[in-house]
Amino acid sequence: MSTLNLTVHDISIVTGSYSKKEAIKDVSEKMIQANLVKDDYTQAMFDRDKQISTFLGNGIDIPHGTTEKRDSVIQTGVKIIYYPEGINWDEDNNIAYVVIGIAAKANEHLNILRQLTRAVIAEDTLTRIHAVKTPGDLLAILQGS
């Protein structure tokens, strides 16, 4: 299994007010542009979100496609968008600031999920997310440092 590593090039900062639908579409577009997924993966991400919330906690959400659409993944990878204003993500009024689109052909993304788990459970993560100014700031949080 190859290891997938996050870099600042995977992270964008977008200001303004956005809906969950717009955020999923935006992160999917970044994945399509990076040649990680085919065009139909966007719908798979919407379908997955309808099945169960992809909100992890501490302002972090991980939209991804359904397992039935793994054939739409060209190569495993992630794209991340930071929305400083936050997005009302679900009926529980969870607010997502960090939207991490994941495309996985197999299990190469598990290392990133392990890193995210540390960020989600750290008590100061949300405070640190609110202070993000650069992609590097966010990368440090997501890598658990």
C-alpha angles and dihedrals in degrees: 000000000000120000119241116211129196119231134182087256088069092058131081129180115215123184125202138058117305138172125231089251091054091047093052090047092048095050090044090052090053089051091049092048090051089053092242096124142015122251094262091063090082091067090046088056091052090047092051092049090054091054096056136338115275092204109126100185138255091066095304126125128178112200112189139157130268120269088245088067098051086114086069090063110097094183135351114262148119139237122197131201122191114206107191092193092053132227125248096238108184149356089278088064093243110168118219119204097163118050113189115191111203128198115184130178091185131334102316090113095062093092090058091047089053090052091048091051089061090050093047095052098042110107095222098047098102092047090050092047090055089055096052114128102160138030087250091059091054093044090057091053094047092048090055097247 
